Amino acid sequence: MSFFLTFFLKRVKVGEKICAQINQLKIPHQGSLVSHQITLSLGIASIFPHPDESPKFLINAADRALYRAKEQGRDRICTNKVSCF
């Protein structure tokens, strides 16, 4: 299970680096109510694989995390760790 957590945390670190690089570009976003420049919101999900689970389960978990990021003000990462045993 520690491998699962390590793998998940590495995905979060990659997401943080991508967000930082986007912010450094300072691409203007005229008319935005969120920020004067383009920002990035990410939903990251991870699941311990199970043969009875559909890939849609993981996609839906990532989608829920993305919507949570947007609801919390955007320009952030939200995660969703799902365990299926």
C-alpha positions in Angstrom: 0.0 0.0 0.0 2.9 2.4 0.6 3.8 2.0 -3.1 0.3 3.2 -4.0 0.7 6.3 -1.8 4.1 7.1 -3.2 2.8 6.8 -6.7 -0.1 9.0 -5.9 2.1 11.7 -4.3 4.4 11.7 -7.3 1.4 12.5 -9.6 0.5 15.4 -7.3 4.1 16.7 -7.5 3.9 16.6 -11.3 0.6 18.5 -11.2 2.2 21.1 -8.9 5.1 21.6 -11.3 2.8 22.0 -14.3 0.7 24.6 -12.4 3.8 26.5 -11.5 5.1 26.5 -15.1 1.7 27.8 -16.3 1.7 30.6 -13.7 5.3 31.6 -14.7 4.2 32.1 -18.3 1.8 34.9 -17.2 -0.5 34.5 -20.2 -3.1 37.3 -20.0 -6.7 36.2 -19.5 -8.8 39.3 -20.2 -12.3 39.3 -18.9 -11.7 36.6 -16.3 -13.3 36.9 -12.9 -10.8 34.5 -11.4 -7.4 35.9 -12.5 -5.8 38.4 -14.8 -3.7 35.5 -16.2 -4.4 31.9 -17.3 -4.5 29.4 -14.5 -4.8 25.7 -14.2 -7.1 23.6 -12.1 -6.4 19.9 -11.9 -8.3 16.9 -10.6 -6.0 14.0 -9.7 -7.4 10.6 -8.8 -5.7 7.3 -8.1 -7.2 3.9 -7.5 -5.8 0.6 -6.4 -6.7 -1.6 -9.4 -9.4 -4.2 -9.1 -10.5 -6.5 -12.0 -14.2 -5.8 -11.4 -13.9 -2.0 -11.6 -14.4 -0.1 -14.9 -11.9 2.6 -16.0 -14.9 4.9 -15.8 -14.7 4.7 -12.0 -11.3 6.3 -12.1 -12.3 8.9 -14.7 -15.3 9.9 -12.6 -13.1 10.2 -9.5 -10.7 12.5 -11.3 -13.7 14.5 -12.6 -15.1 15.0 -9.1 -11.7 16.2 -7.9 -11.5 18.7 -10.8 -14.9 20.1 -10.1 -14.0 20.5 -6.4 -10.9 22.4 -7.5 -13.0 24.8 -9.6 -15.6 25.2 -6.8 -12.8 26.1 -4.3 -11.6 29.0 -6.5 -9.7 27.4 -9.3 -5.9 27.6 -9.8 -5.4 24.6 -7.6 -5.1 20.8 -7.4 -7.7 18.6 -5.7 -7.2 14.9 -5.3 -9.4 11.9 -4.9 -7.9 8.6 -3.6 -10.2 5.7 -4.1 -9.7 2.3 -2.6 -11.5 -0.7 -4.0 -10.9 -4.0 -2.4 
